[in-house]
Amino acid sequence: MRPLGVAITGFGNVGRHVAEMLELRRHGYRERFGVDVRITGVCGSAAGLVDSNGLSAKRLQERPAFTPGLSGDLFMSAVRADILIDAGPSDYRTGGASLTYLRAALRRHMHALVVSKGALVTDLRNLQHLAAANSVSLRFSGAAAAALPTVDLIEHNLAGTKVLAIEAVLTGTTNFILNEMLQGGLDIHEALRLAQEKGIAEPDPTFDIDGWDTASKLIIIANSALGMDLHLDSLPRQGIRSVSDIDVEQWRTRGVAPRLVGFVNRQTGPVRAGIELREYPQNHPFAGLQGSMKAIRVLTEEMGELTVLGGASSTPATAAAVLKDLDHVLSRITA
Ligand SMILES: NC(=O)c1ccc[n+]([C@@H]2O[C@H](COP(=O)([O-])OP(=O)(O)OC[C@H]3O[C@@H](n4cnc5c(N)ncnc54)[C@H](OP(=O)(O)O)[C@@H]3O)[C@@H](O)[C@H]2O)c1
């Protein structure tokens, strides 16, 4: 049985879920692809663990067994792996440590699966060139709305079509907060607190409620699947921070549902893209999005309009999106 090593950089919520799920699916990979997928290394910001024979889920739960200092370049030199899964923090200004890990991995002919968004927002095009030059895959479903298919939808299901417009609810947290305000009668602070209690919102919610999260996902989707060149600092961006009780009352009276959406429109005239708080009538598919569900509507010249709803935010769903990418890589490797 051919062994296949997987390294994970960033071993927090998502990284751990990926490791657990990988172990559960290991037998299936053997049967379906004829490969023995094993985790050969994981690292956090200050420590890591490598073993070419594979690290069991039980061993990976033993944080104290991690080797201090085995992170960054040291980790990348020590680990023997065919695939890198990057689940470190998202640094939207510089790409952060993730960018360094990804560059190093691709140069070493490792396939890369990315959950963190920063490196993709800042340097996607160069990473794609690096992957192509080294004949490996760079996939990032986990960073592009995870359980909601976005890039895959355009690149596979709508392959070959001309995409005229995209409109998408990409952040589950903002959808949850808006729903709680409209349906649950909470003000924005109460709705945010509830989202945090349920583990949907981060302790620092700025990134979600000011529209940065939606913007970064839209950039990843548009720049990869549509070949665009959007930048975080120049993308027009609205958030939901300033939504007031008066706004909510007006939406209720008019019977519309507010949604924070990322959009690209290249139907006529100059291309427009941005993040806007839009209103939808009750018969629009976006109006019915419950909880932290997401959605994407794609308009193509040849196939008309396609809308996908679902992909609620959760760590297990994100981990599963990473392993969806792994399935594609295994298909490629073993074809
Ligand atoms: N949670 C989700 O559902 C979700 C969904 C989509 C995308 N994402 C993205 O996925 C990434 C991980 O999310 P998470 O929820 O798992 O976050 P998390 O629990 O905070 O985990 C991130 C981990 O990265 C590690 N790290 C920090 N600096 C590092 C470095 N220089 N080298 C290696 N590891 C480093 C941290 O390790 P230490 O503990 O050692 O500092 C931490 O354990 C984020 O970029 C997030 O935006 C998450």
The ligand as a Tripos MOL2 file, in Angstrom:
@<TRIPOS>MOLECULE
LIG
   48    52     1     0     0
SMALL
NO_CHARGES

@<TRIPOS>ATOM
      1 N1        -13.4120   27.6580   12.2940 N.am      1 LIG1
      2 C1        -14.0110   27.5800   11.1250 C.2       1 LIG1
      3 O1        -15.1070   27.0050   10.9810 O.2       1 LIG1
      4 C2        -13.3330   28.1570    9.9050 C.ar      1 LIG1
      5 C3        -14.0460   28.1870    8.6880 C.ar      1 LIG1
      6 C4        -13.3910   28.6370    7.5400 C.ar      1 LIG1
      7 C5        -12.0770   29.0830    7.6240 C.ar      1 LIG1
      8 N2        -11.4440   29.0920    8.8260 N.ar      1 LIG1
      9 C6        -10.0520   29.5480    8.8810 C.3       1 LIG1
     10 O2         -9.2660   28.4340    9.2950 O.3       1 LIG1
     11 C7         -8.1650   28.8740   10.0550 C.3       1 LIG1
     12 C8         -8.1400   28.1000   11.3780 C.3       1 LIG1
     13 O3         -9.3310   28.3470   12.0900 O.3       1 LIG1
     14 P1         -9.5080   27.7490   13.5500 P.3       1 LIG1
     15 O4        -10.9180   28.0070   13.9140 O.co2     1 LIG1
     16 O5         -8.9870   26.3730   13.5980 O.co2     1 LIG1
     17 O6         -8.5500   28.7320   14.3580 O.3       1 LIG1
     18 P2         -7.7560   28.4060   15.7020 P.3       1 LIG1
     19 O7         -8.5030   27.4400   16.5350 O.co2     1 LIG1
     20 O8         -7.3720   29.7080   16.2850 O.co2     1 LIG1
     21 O9         -6.4460   27.6550   15.1940 O.3       1 LIG1
     22 C9         -5.3960   28.2920   14.5450 C.3       1 LIG1
     23 C10        -4.1370   27.6180   14.9700 C.3       1 LIG1
     24 O10        -3.0600   28.1690   14.2200 O.3       1 LIG1
     25 C11        -1.9140   28.0670   15.0090 C.3       1 LIG1
     26 N3         -0.8530   28.9880   14.5980 N.ar      1 LIG1
     27 C12        -0.7340   30.3200   14.8800 C.ar      1 LIG1
     28 N4          0.4130   30.7970   14.3200 N.ar      1 LIG1
     29 C13         1.0050   29.7310   13.7150 C.ar      1 LIG1
     30 C14         2.2330   29.5690   13.0140 C.ar      1 LIG1
     31 N5          3.0570   30.5870   12.8180 N.pl3     1 LIG1
     32 N6          2.5480   28.3400   12.5600 N.ar      1 LIG1
     33 C15         1.7250   27.2820   12.7570 C.ar      1 LIG1
     34 N7          0.5530   27.3830   13.4190 N.ar      1 LIG1
     35 C16         0.2160   28.5890   13.8890 C.ar      1 LIG1
     36 C17        -2.3630   28.3410   16.4280 C.3       1 LIG1
     37 O11        -1.5040   27.5710   17.2180 O.3       1 LIG1
     38 P3         -1.0440   27.9730   18.7140 P.3       1 LIG1
     39 O12        -2.1850   27.5100   19.5240 O.co2     1 LIG1
     40 O13         0.1910   27.2010   18.9120 O.co2     1 LIG1
     41 O14        -0.8480   29.4610   18.7100 O.co2     1 LIG1
     42 C18        -3.7960   27.8250   16.4260 C.3       1 LIG1
     43 O15        -3.9150   26.6040   17.1110 O.3       1 LIG1
     44 C19        -8.3350   30.3870   10.2250 C.3       1 LIG1
     45 O16        -7.5170   31.0220    9.2870 O.3       1 LIG1
     46 C20        -9.7970   30.6320    9.9060 C.3       1 LIG1
     47 O17       -10.0020   31.9150    9.3650 O.3       1 LIG1
     48 C21       -12.0270   28.6180    9.9530 C.ar      1 LIG1
@<TRIPOS>BOND
     1     1     2 1
     2     2     3 2
     3     2     4 1
     4     4     5 ar
     5     4    48 ar
     6     5     6 ar
     7     6     7 ar
     8     7     8 ar
     9     8     9 1
    10     8    48 ar
    11     9    10 1
    12     9    46 1
    13    10    11 1
    14    11    12 1
    15    11    44 1
    16    12    13 1
    17    13    14 1
    18    14    15 2
    19    14    16 1
    20    14    17 1
    21    17    18 1
    22    18    19 2
    23    18    20 1
    24    18    21 1
    25    21    22 1
    26    22    23 1
    27    23    24 1
    28    23    42 1
    29    24    25 1
    30    25    26 1
    31    25    36 1
    32    26    27 ar
    33    26    35 ar
    34    27    28 ar
    35    28    29 ar
    36    29    30 ar
    37    29    35 ar
    38    30    31 1
    39    30    32 ar
    40    32    33 ar
    41    33    34 ar
    42    34    35 ar
    43    36    37 1
    44    36    42 1
    45    37    38 1
    46    38    39 2
    47    38    40 1
    48    38    41 1
    49    42    43 1
    50    44    45 1
    51    44    46 1
    52    46    47 1
@<TRIPOS>SUBSTRUCTURE
     1 LIG1         1 GROUP 0 **** ****
